[in-house]
Amino acid sequence: MMQTRKYEVDIRDMRNATWRDIVADAMEDFHGTADLEQIYLKIGQHSRTSEQQYWKEKVRQTLQSYKNIFTSPKRGVWSLVKYSL
């Protein structure tokens, strides 16, 4: 007999989550738009950041690299593209 279980987990704490997943998930908590400091505060709470010394740089690199997912309507503010349409 097989059973299905439903788990609630924070994607930012999953070992196989990409930085793109981590940043996008954090921004969802801000309804798609947040300034960089808010993003740092949200992501900084999670275990993934303790594994990487330069995690803030990685967050910025991720925001800048995925133009199809993230956009910057003004300096220091980032939005998920799906919320800016």
C-alpha positions as CSV (number, residue, x, y, z in Angstrom):
1,M,0.0,0.0,0.0
2,M,1.3,3.5,-0.9
3,Q,0.5,6.7,0.9
4,T,0.9,10.2,-0.1
5,R,2.1,12.9,2.3
6,K,2.0,16.6,2.1
7,Y,4.8,18.6,3.6
8,E,5.1,22.3,4.0
9,V,8.7,23.4,3.6
10,D,10.5,26.7,3.0
11,I,12.1,26.4,-0.4
12,R,15.0,28.5,0.8
13,D,16.0,25.7,3.2
14,M,15.9,23.0,0.5
15,R,19.4,21.7,-0.4
16,N,18.6,21.5,-4.1
17,A,16.9,24.9,-4.5
18,T,18.7,27.2,-6.9
19,W,19.4,30.8,-6.0
20,R,16.8,31.8,-8.6
21,D,14.2,29.8,-6.7
22,I,15.3,31.2,-3.3
23,V,15.2,34.9,-4.5
24,A,11.9,34.5,-6.3
25,D,10.3,32.7,-3.3
26,A,11.4,35.5,-1.0
27,M,10.0,38.1,-3.3
28,E,6.7,36.4,-3.4
29,D,6.4,37.2,0.3
30,F,6.5,40.9,-0.6
31,H,3.9,40.4,-3.3
32,G,6.5,40.6,-6.0
33,T,8.2,43.9,-5.3
34,A,10.9,44.7,-2.7
35,D,13.9,46.8,-2.2
36,L,17.3,45.1,-2.0
37,E,17.5,45.4,1.8
38,Q,14.2,43.7,2.3
39,I,15.3,40.9,0.1
40,Y,18.6,40.5,2.1
41,L,16.7,40.5,5.4
42,K,14.3,37.8,4.1
43,I,16.9,35.5,2.6
44,G,19.5,36.2,5.4
45,Q,17.3,34.2,7.8
46,H,17.9,30.9,6.1
47,S,20.5,28.2,6.2
48,R,21.7,28.6,2.6
49,T,23.3,31.9,3.4
50,S,25.5,30.4,6.1
51,E,27.1,28.1,3.5
52,Q,28.2,31.0,1.2
53,Q,30.3,33.9,2.4
54,Y,29.3,36.2,-0.4
55,W,25.6,35.4,-0.5
56,K,24.5,39.1,-0.9
57,E,26.6,39.3,-4.1
58,K,25.0,36.0,-5.2
59,V,21.5,37.5,-4.7
60,R,22.4,40.6,-6.8
61,Q,23.9,38.4,-9.5
62,T,20.7,36.3,-9.6
63,L,18.5,39.4,-9.8
64,Q,20.6,40.8,-12.7
65,S,21.0,37.5,-14.6
66,Y,17.4,36.4,-14.9
67,K,15.8,39.3,-16.8
68,N,12.8,37.1,-17.7
69,I,12.0,36.7,-14.0
70,F,13.3,39.8,-12.3
71,T,13.1,43.5,-13.3
72,S,14.2,46.7,-11.6
73,P,11.7,49.5,-12.0
74,K,14.0,51.9,-10.1
75,R,17.4,51.7,-8.5
76,G,17.5,49.4,-5.5
77,V,14.0,48.0,-6.1
78,W,13.3,44.7,-7.7
79,S,10.1,43.1,-9.0
80,L,9.0,39.8,-10.3
81,V,8.2,40.2,-14.0
82,K,4.8,38.5,-13.6
83,Y,3.8,41.3,-11.1
84,S,5.0,44.1,-13.3
85,L,2.9,43.2,-16.4
